[in-house]
């Protein structure tokens, strides 16, 4: 019997990044991950299907215009149920100050 997605305690990294609106297209999320530019709890990953759970800490590259240190560190607050509007997406994570 297939596992119900609502009962899982994890979500695919690429899907979460897309739902949290870090990039416009899910394929862009996959490319960023496969390039090895994302870390989950300080561990590099190149797998789009990596399991992401609430409480995990992500290290992401910043776009060049925003670059202060070149990275953005966030904590996953909750998993996404859909790709909603930006204010809803912002509730999925919290920034960790430098």
Buried (B, 14 or more C-beta within 10 A) or exposed (E): EEEEEEEEEEBBBBBBBBBBBBBEEBEBBBBBBBEEBBBBEEEEBEBBEBBBBBEBBBBBEEEEEEEEEEEBBBEBEEBBEEEBEEEBBBEBBEEEEE
